[in-house]
Amino acid sequence: MNENTWRFVKKRTAADGAVYVSADGTRYRRTGRAELQAEAEFQRRIADLNYPVPHLLEEGFTDDGHYFVVEESLGDQTLHDRAVASLDGGRALADDIADTAAQVADRLLGAQAAHVVQPTPGALRQWLDSAGFTQNVFQENPDLDNPRTHAALDHALDRLATVPLVRGHLDYGLPNVLPAGVIDWQHHGLVPLGYDVLPALEIIAFKGGNKGYTASLTQRHRYLAALDDASLKATGQPVSQNLGAYLLVKALFFLALMRPTDPSRTDKHLKWQYRRHLFTKGLEQYERTGTVDTALFPSLEEFAAGHSAGDHP
């Protein structure tokens, strides 16, 4: 690789590699191991299915045995980056960013709905375990591995039993979305239609304010309405009816890998307790109403104040 041609951007820990950008900004080069090769194969396949993803231009092996891909650039600023850059002292997400997110989600949902995958026995349960990192969550939080939690998850799976399975991202959110499409497909797999795109503005709340911005109720409703419209055209069914089940799984996802191993890291212990609290609140809401309202989640700062006052475990 010519170091005068490619500029280092960041390491990719999950893929044991790195990301580089070309001098003119039109291409990205990523290095990794077997996971990157599998990601590239998947990305080629969905590009052929009209998914809004970068097209691969080159791939192969480096001298040190790493796999590499070169792909077209979809831009140098994700919607997350744009959202942070547009803040002017407040925390309100700009309307144009929320609307752009809806447009990209519309394109992805349409491509997914047009290429439904015939499910194999247990595929939906496999999605739950993969998307929710259930093995890790229950290992780190054995008290949550109880009949109540499993009853709620079983109910969610029952509700999703007739939802088409499609090729999905599994880690979809504004940090992986650009106006031209969606990047970082390393966690790909089969998902129920809508799982990727539907929670994108809702999951901002799981960061507890650390993202720097928040989506308003109006923006969230407008976003969901746009996806319902797209889903109705593609399948005859709205997708927003599944939001509660998806957010219950997301509550597991955001709790995974959170338990600190160093007892002196009180900051990490607080974040772990915060995510446990959000899961519990989400579970309670889902049991009562069949959905989850992230607007009722406390911020991390609010939780920390209650935690120090003894209001939370």
Buried (B, 14 or more C-beta within 10 A) or exposed (E): EEEEEBEEBEEBEBBBBBBBBBEEEEBBBBBBEEBBBBBBEBBBBBBEEEBBBBEBEEBEEEEEEBBBBBBBBBBEEBBBBBBBEEEEEEEBBBEEBBEBBBEBBBBBBBBBBEBBBEBEEEBBEBBBBBBBBBEBBBEBBEEBEEEEBEEBBEBBBEBBEEBBBBBBBBBBBBBBBBBBBBBBBBBBBBBBBBBBBBBBBBBBBBBBBEBBBBBBEEBBEBBBEBBBBBBEEBBEBBBBBBBBBBBBBBBBBBBBEBBBEEEEEEEBBBBBBBBBBBBBBBBBBBEEEBBBBBEEBBBBEBBBEEBEEEEBE
